Amino acid sequence: MALPALLLAGGAALAQPSARQPAPRPGGGEASAPAPGDANRGDTNRIVAVVNGDVVTEAEVRSRARLFALNVGLQPAPDLTARIRPQILRQIIEERLRLQDIRRRRIPVGDDEVAEAIGDIEKRNGLPPGGLRAQLRAAGIEPRVLYDQLRSQLGWGRLIRGMMGPNAEPSPEAVQEAVAAHAARVGQPEFLVSEIFVPVENPSSAAETKRFVDDVIARLRQGLPFALAATQFSQSQTALQGGDLGWISAERLDPEVASVVQRMPPGAVSNAVEVPGGYQIIQLRQKRETGRENATMVTLRQAFLPFSSPLDPQNPTEQQRATLARAQAVRGGCDAVEAANRAAGNARPSDPGGEVRLETLGPPQLRQLVGGLTPGRASQPIVTPEGILVVAVCSRETRNLASFTPEMAKQQIVRDRAENLSRQQSRDLRRRATIEMRG
């Protein structure tokens, strides 16, 4: 007897992806394996720059280059490393200046905060917990290369917030003005945008920086996740959020960026846009009219009952038949589905990620199924090659996602002020620094 084919091979869209990650090497040590092209080289400890007395070694540059290669899905071949090396070195110098300022001001960044940032990156990119660390180790990259980068970003954000002082709390008048300005734009276009900002330290390096930015753009268009590239290379305050600027009107963008965004189709990545202080790469994710975006928001629970072997729909095993019977016996709403998931060993989380917009839920068969479910009732079993999924709708609400609350206005004002201050502080640190380049 064959199992029913309801949403076969397409029903696990709510579950965490089951992509197989390379396993950590035995022993769990942090030492990195030699990357291709690094073997038999004795100059990895060579000093390539001195930043206010702190040294930057060739090993650091190569590790960061390998991290970039991992992100773009390439082998760290010597030609790739040579092409991106100047920008990598400048980025490390920028981070070193920031870390020095963070330490001088005694701003702490705990290991738990770095771990939380790693977890956020994994969630945004569909990796299981520990998946990013496993990828780094398999590529011969010490995880601390990324950890140090995130520590710098976290500490810098805290430093900037401290420097903002009273400006970190917008006045009621400023908030009201922002809300009124938004209301005046109702019906006008606004854009869901992500950014990567790469600074130009001095005019002599502009052409070199532009070549690097163009290389990143090429990788993005070949499939490199924008959020990963932003976390890795952006010097904007949005880097830890994957470059996310949120919904924004053209008036709040640099004029050069606004001109480009207004002509872009959703999903596109821009060419390099020259802005004050450097270059920006823009990803346009969506467009809408200001103040107008009604959507059906649902919260869900899922139970995943795994098979012990891959499914042959025409010849199911006894275990697979028994699993189907258990799935068919799930009755009730979200509590019953959560209990079924626990009984099945919590192979996947029962909460697939908070509120979900029904109109964007995929695949289409799953969207149709969830749209027809009455809150408080479990779905029919959804058969996939790896197991059976049961879904329940906990809540359903139609909401205007384009509404602009005073709290949202406050966050927007603070973010803009922080970004402007961050760029100014970075320029000041570079101007006061003693940087010796050693080739």
C-alpha positions as CSV (number, residue, x, y, z in Angstrom):
1,M,0.0,0.0,0.0
2,A,1.4,3.4,-1.0
3,L,1.3,6.4,1.3
4,P,-0.8,9.3,0.3
5,A,1.1,11.8,-1.8
6,L,-0.3,15.0,-0.3
7,L,2.4,17.7,-0.9
8,L,4.9,14.9,-1.4
9,A,8.5,16.3,-1.4
10,G,7.2,19.9,-1.0
11,G,5.6,20.0,2.4
12,A,8.5,20.7,4.6
13,A,8.8,24.3,3.8
14,L,8.0,25.4,7.3
15,A,10.6,23.1,8.8
16,Q,14.2,24.0,9.3
17,P,16.3,23.1,6.3
18,S,18.0,19.8,6.5
19,A,21.1,20.7,4.5
20,R,24.0,18.5,5.5
21,Q,26.9,20.5,6.9
22,P,30.5,19.3,7.0
23,A,31.2,17.7,10.4
24,P,33.9,19.3,12.6
25,R,37.2,17.7,12.5
26,P,38.0,15.2,15.3
27,G,39.3,16.7,18.5
28,G,37.4,20.0,18.2
29,G,40.5,22.1,18.1
30,E,40.6,25.6,16.6
31,A,43.7,25.1,14.5
32,S,43.0,25.7,10.8
33,A,44.0,23.3,8.1
34,P,46.2,24.7,5.3
35,A,44.1,26.2,2.6
36,P,44.8,25.5,-1.1
37,G,47.7,27.5,-2.2
38,D,49.0,28.1,1.4
39,A,51.0,24.9,1.7
40,N,54.8,25.2,1.9
41,R,54.6,28.9,2.4
42,G,56.7,30.2,5.2
43,D,55.5,33.8,5.2
44,T,52.1,33.5,6.9
45,N,53.5,35.2,10.1
46,R,55.0,38.0,8.1
47,I,53.8,41.4,9.3
48,V,52.0,43.3,6.6
49,A,50.8,46.3,8.6
50,V,51.2,48.0,11.9
51,V,48.2,49.9,13.2
52,N,49.0,52.2,16.2
53,G,51.5,49.5,17.3
54,D,49.3,46.5,16.7
55,V,50.5,44.1,14.0
56,V,48.5,42.6,11.2
57,T,50.0,39.4,9.8
58,E,49.8,37.7,6.4
59,A,48.0,34.8,8.2
60,E,45.1,37.1,9.2
61,V,44.7,38.4,5.7
62,R,44.7,34.9,4.2
63,S,42.2,33.6,6.8
64,R,39.8,36.5,6.0
65,A,40.3,35.8,2.3
66,R,39.4,32.2,2.9
67,L,36.3,33.3,4.8
68,F,35.2,35.4,1.8
69,A,35.8,32.4,-0.5
70,L,33.7,30.2,1.7
71,N,30.9,32.8,1.6
72,V,30.9,32.9,-2.2
73,G,31.2,29.1,-2.6
74,L,34.7,29.2,-4.2
75,Q,38.0,27.5,-3.5
76,P,40.4,30.1,-2.1
77,A,42.6,30.0,-5.2
78,P,45.7,32.3,-5.3
79,D,44.2,34.5,-8.1
80,L,41.1,35.2,-6.0
81,T,43.1,35.9,-2.9
82,A,45.4,38.3,-4.8
83,R,42.4,40.1,-6.3
84,I,40.7,40.8,-3.0
85,R,43.7,41.1,-0.8
86,P,44.0,44.9,-0.7
87,Q,40.4,45.4,0.3
88,I,40.7,42.6,2.9
89,L,43.7,44.3,4.4
90,R,42.0,47.6,4.6
91,Q,39.0,46.0,6.3
92,I,41.2,44.4,8.9
93,I,42.9,47.7,9.6
94,E,39.5,49.4,9.9
95,E,38.4,46.7,12.4
96,R,41.7,47.0,14.3
97,L,41.1,50.8,14.7
98,R,37.6,50.2,16.0
99,L,38.7,47.5,18.4
100,Q,41.4,49.8,19.8
101,D,38.8,52.5,20.4
102,I,36.5,49.9,22.0
103,R,39.2,48.7,24.4
104,R,40.4,52.2,25.2
105,R,36.8,53.1,26.3
106,R,36.6,49.7,28.1
107,I,33.4,48.6,26.3
108,P,32.8,44.9,27.0
109,V,31.5,42.4,24.5
110,G,30.7,39.0,26.0
111,D,31.1,35.6,24.4
112,D,27.4,35.1,24.8
113,E,26.7,38.1,22.6
114,V,29.0,36.8,19.9
115,A,27.3,33.4,20.1
116,E,23.9,35.1,19.7
117,A,25.0,37.0,16.7
118,I,26.3,33.7,15.1
119,G,22.9,32.1,15.8
120,D,21.1,35.0,14.1
121,I,23.3,34.6,11.0
122,E,22.6,30.9,10.9
123,K,18.8,31.5,11.1
124,R,18.9,34.1,8.3
125,N,20.7,31.7,6.1
126,G,18.9,28.5,6.9
127,L,21.7,26.8,8.8
128,P,21.2,24.6,11.8
129,P,22.8,25.5,15.1
130,G,26.5,24.9,14.8
131,G,26.3,24.8,11.0
132,L,28.3,27.9,10.5
133,R,31.1,26.8,12.8
134,A,31.2,23.4,11.0
135,Q,31.4,25.2,7.6
136,L,34.3,27.3,8.8
137,R,36.3,24.4,10.1
138,A,35.7,22.3,7.0
139,A,37.1,25.2,5.0
140,G,40.2,25.4,7.1
141,I,39.2,28.7,8.8
142,E,39.5,29.3,12.5
143,P,36.0,30.3,13.7
144,R,37.6,33.1,15.7
145,V,38.3,34.9,12.5
146,L,34.5,35.5,12.2
147,Y,34.1,35.8,16.0
148,D,36.6,38.6,16.2
149,Q,34.9,40.4,13.3
150,L,31.5,40.1,15.0
151,R,33.0,41.2,18.4
152,S,34.2,44.4,16.6
153,Q,30.8,45.1,15.1
154,L,29.0,44.5,18.4
155,G,31.4,46.7,20.4
156,W,31.4,49.4,17.8
157,G,27.6,49.6,17.9
158,R,27.7,49.9,21.6
159,L,30.4,52.6,21.4
160,I,28.4,54.6,18.9
161,R,25.2,54.4,21.0
162,G,27.2,55.7,24.0
163,M,28.7,58.6,22.0
164,M,25.2,59.6,20.9
165,G,24.3,60.5,24.4
166,P,21.0,62.5,24.5
167,N,20.6,62.0,20.7
168,A,19.9,58.3,21.4
169,E,16.5,59.3,22.7
170,P,14.7,61.4,20.1
171,S,12.5,64.1,21.5
172,P,8.7,63.7,21.2
173,E,8.6,66.5,18.7
174,A,11.1,64.7,16.5
175,V,9.1,61.5,16.6
176,Q,5.8,63.4,15.9
177,E,7.5,65.2,12.9
178,A,8.6,61.8,11.5
179,V,5.2,60.3,11.9
180,A,3.6,63.3,10.2
181,A,6.1,63.2,7.4
182,H,5.3,59.5,6.8
183,A,1.5,60.2,6.8
184,A,2.1,62.9,4.2
185,R,3.7,60.3,1.9
186,V,0.8,57.8,2.1
187,G,0.3,56.3,-1.4
188,Q,3.9,57.2,-2.6
189,P,6.4,54.5,-3.3
190,E,8.7,53.0,-0.6
191,F,11.3,50.3,-0.8
192,L,12.5,47.4,1.2
193,V,16.2,47.7,0.9
194,S,19.4,46.1,2.1
195,E,22.9,47.7,1.8
196,I,26.6,47.0,1.8
197,F,28.8,50.1,2.4
198,V,32.5,49.9,1.6
199,P,34.4,53.0,2.6
200,V,37.2,54.7,0.6
201,E,39.9,55.7,3.0
202,N,41.6,58.1,0.6
203,P,41.3,59.0,-3.1
204,S,44.3,57.0,-4.1
205,S,42.5,53.8,-3.2
206,A,39.2,54.6,-4.8
207,A,39.9,52.6,-8.0
208,E,41.1,49.6,-6.1
209,T,38.1,49.7,-3.8
210,K,35.8,50.0,-6.8
211,R,37.3,46.8,-8.3
212,F,36.7,44.9,-5.1
213,V,33.1,46.2,-4.9
214,D,32.5,45.0,-8.4
215,D,33.8,41.6,-7.5
216,V,31.4,41.3,-4.6
217,I,28.5,42.4,-6.9
218,A,29.4,39.7,-9.3
219,R,29.4,37.1,-6.5
220,L,26.0,38.4,-5.3
221,R,24.5,38.0,-8.8
222,Q,25.9,34.4,-8.9
223,G,24.0,33.5,-5.7
224,L,26.0,34.7,-2.7
225,P,23.4,35.5,0.0
226,F,23.3,39.3,0.5
227,A,23.1,39.0,4.3
228,L,26.3,37.0,4.5
229,A,28.1,39.5,2.3
230,A,26.9,42.4,4.3
231,T,28.0,40.8,7.6
232,Q,31.4,40.1,6.1
233,F,32.2,43.3,4.2
234,S,29.8,46.2,5.1
235,Q,31.1,48.9,7.3
236,S,27.6,50.2,7.9
237,Q,25.8,50.0,11.2
238,T,23.4,47.6,9.5
239,A,26.1,44.9,8.9
240,L,25.0,42.7,11.8
241,Q,21.4,42.8,10.5
242,G,22.5,41.5,7.1
243,G,22.5,45.0,5.7
244,D,18.7,45.4,6.3
245,L,17.6,49.0,6.0
246,G,13.9,48.1,6.3
247,W,11.2,50.0,4.4
248,I,12.5,53.3,3.4
249,S,11.3,56.2,1.2
250,A,13.5,57.6,-1.6
251,E,13.9,60.9,0.3
252,R,15.8,59.1,3.1
253,L,18.4,57.6,0.7
254,D,21.4,59.3,-0.7
255,P,20.3,61.0,-3.9
256,E,22.5,58.7,-6.0
257,V,21.1,55.6,-4.3
258,A,17.5,56.8,-4.6
259,S,17.9,57.4,-8.3
260,V,19.0,53.8,-8.8
261,V,16.5,52.2,-6.4
262,Q,13.5,53.9,-8.2
263,R,14.5,52.2,-11.4
264,M,15.4,48.7,-10.0
265,P,13.0,45.7,-10.2
266,P,12.4,43.8,-6.9
267,G,15.1,41.2,-6.3
268,A,17.8,43.0,-8.2
269,V,21.3,43.9,-6.9
270,S,22.6,47.3,-8.0
271,N,25.9,48.2,-9.6
272,A,28.3,50.1,-7.3
273,V,26.9,53.4,-6.3
274,E,29.3,56.1,-5.3
275,V,28.2,57.9,-2.1
276,P,29.9,60.3,0.3
277,G,32.7,58.3,1.9
278,G,32.7,55.2,-0.3
279,Y,30.6,52.9,-2.4
280,Q,27.2,51.3,-1.7
281,I,25.7,48.1,-3.0
282,I,21.9,48.0,-2.8
283,Q,19.5,45.0,-2.9
284,L,15.9,45.9,-3.6
285,R,13.7,43.2,-2.0
286,Q,10.2,44.7,-2.4
287,K,8.2,47.8,-3.4
288,R,4.9,49.0,-2.0
289,E,2.9,52.2,-1.5
290,T,3.6,54.0,1.7
291,G,0.9,53.2,4.3
292,R,-0.8,50.6,2.3
293,E,0.0,46.9,2.6
294,N,-2.7,44.6,4.0
295,A,-1.6,41.1,4.7
296,T,-2.8,38.0,6.5
297,M,-0.5,37.1,9.3
298,V,-0.6,33.6,10.9
299,T,1.2,31.9,13.7
300,L,1.8,28.2,13.2
301,R,2.9,25.0,15.0
302,Q,4.3,21.9,13.3
303,A,5.0,18.4,14.2
304,F,7.5,16.5,12.2
305,L,7.5,12.7,12.5
306,P,10.6,11.4,10.8
307,F,11.1,8.2,8.7
308,S,13.9,5.9,9.6
309,S,14.7,5.5,5.9
310,P,13.9,7.5,2.7
311,L,10.4,7.0,1.4
312,D,9.5,4.9,-1.6
313,P,5.8,6.0,-2.1
314,Q,5.0,2.8,-3.8
315,N,6.6,0.5,-1.3
316,P,6.5,2.1,2.2
317,T,8.1,0.3,5.2
318,E,6.2,-0.8,8.3
319,Q,7.8,2.1,10.2
320,Q,6.5,4.6,7.6
321,R,3.0,3.1,7.8
322,A,3.1,3.4,11.6
323,T,4.3,7.0,11.3
324,L,1.4,7.9,9.0
325,A,-1.0,6.3,11.5
326,R,0.4,8.4,14.4
327,A,0.2,11.6,12.2
328,Q,-3.5,10.8,11.3
329,A,-4.2,10.4,15.0
330,V,-3.2,14.0,15.9
331,R,-6.3,15.9,16.8
332,G,-6.8,19.4,18.1
333,G,-4.9,22.6,17.7
334,C,-1.4,24.0,18.4
335,D,-1.1,22.3,21.8
336,A,-1.8,18.9,20.3
337,V,0.7,19.5,17.5
338,E,3.4,20.6,19.9
339,A,2.8,17.5,22.0
340,A,3.1,15.3,18.9
341,N,6.3,17.0,17.9
342,R,7.8,16.3,21.4
343,A,6.7,12.7,21.2
344,A,8.5,12.4,17.9
345,G,11.8,13.7,19.5
346,N,11.6,17.4,18.4
347,A,13.5,16.5,15.2
348,R,12.4,20.0,14.0
349,P,11.3,23.0,16.1
350,S,7.5,23.1,16.6
351,D,7.5,26.9,16.1
352,P,8.7,27.5,12.5
353,G,9.6,31.1,13.1
354,G,7.0,33.3,14.7
355,E,4.5,35.2,12.6
356,V,4.4,34.2,8.9
357,R,2.8,36.2,6.1
358,L,0.4,33.9,4.4
359,E,0.8,35.5,1.0
360,T,4.5,34.7,0.9
361,L,4.3,31.2,2.4
362,G,5.7,28.5,0.1
363,P,5.4,26.2,-1.7
364,P,2.0,27.2,-3.1
365,Q,0.3,23.9,-2.0
366,L,1.3,24.6,1.6
367,R,0.1,28.2,1.3
368,Q,-3.3,26.9,0.1
369,L,-3.4,24.3,2.9
370,V,-2.7,26.8,5.6
371,G,-5.1,29.3,4.1
372,G,-7.9,26.8,4.4
373,L,-7.1,25.7,8.0
374,T,-9.4,26.8,10.8
375,P,-7.4,28.0,13.8
376,G,-7.3,25.3,16.4
377,R,-7.5,22.4,14.0
378,A,-4.6,20.2,12.8
379,S,-4.0,19.7,9.1
380,Q,-4.0,16.5,7.2
381,P,-0.6,14.6,7.2
382,I,1.8,16.2,4.8
383,V,4.1,13.4,3.4
384,T,7.7,14.2,2.5
385,P,10.6,11.8,1.6
386,E,12.1,12.3,5.1
387,G,8.9,12.1,7.2
388,I,5.4,13.4,7.8
389,L,4.4,17.0,8.8
390,V,1.3,18.1,10.6
391,V,0.5,21.8,10.8
392,A,-1.9,23.8,12.9
393,V,-2.8,27.5,12.7
394,C,-2.7,29.2,16.1
395,S,-3.8,32.7,15.1
396,R,-4.8,34.5,12.0
397,E,-5.0,38.3,11.6
398,T,-5.4,40.8,8.7
399,R,-3.0,43.7,9.3
400,N,-1.7,46.8,7.5
401,L,2.0,46.1,7.5
402,A,2.7,49.6,6.2
403,S,1.5,51.3,9.3
404,F,4.1,53.6,10.9
405,T,4.0,53.8,14.6
406,P,5.8,56.3,16.9
407,E,8.1,53.5,18.0
408,M,9.0,52.8,14.4
409,A,9.7,56.5,13.9
410,K,11.9,56.5,16.9
411,Q,13.9,53.5,15.7
412,Q,14.4,55.1,12.3
413,I,15.7,58.4,13.8
414,V,18.1,56.6,16.0
415,R,19.4,54.4,13.2
416,D,20.0,57.3,10.9
417,R,21.9,59.3,13.6
418,A,24.0,56.3,14.6
419,E,25.0,55.7,11.0
420,N,26.1,59.3,10.4
421,L,28.1,59.3,13.7
422,S,29.7,55.9,12.9
423,R,31.0,57.1,9.5
424,Q,32.3,60.3,11.1
425,Q,34.0,58.5,13.9
426,S,35.7,56.0,11.5
427,R,37.0,58.9,9.5
428,D,38.4,60.5,12.7
429,L,40.1,57.3,13.8
430,R,41.8,56.9,10.4
431,R,42.9,60.5,10.4
432,R,44.5,60.3,13.8
433,A,46.0,56.8,13.3
434,T,49.6,55.8,12.7
435,I,49.5,53.1,10.1
436,E,52.6,51.5,8.6
437,M,52.2,49.3,5.6
438,R,54.8,46.7,5.0
439,G,53.7,45.2,1.7
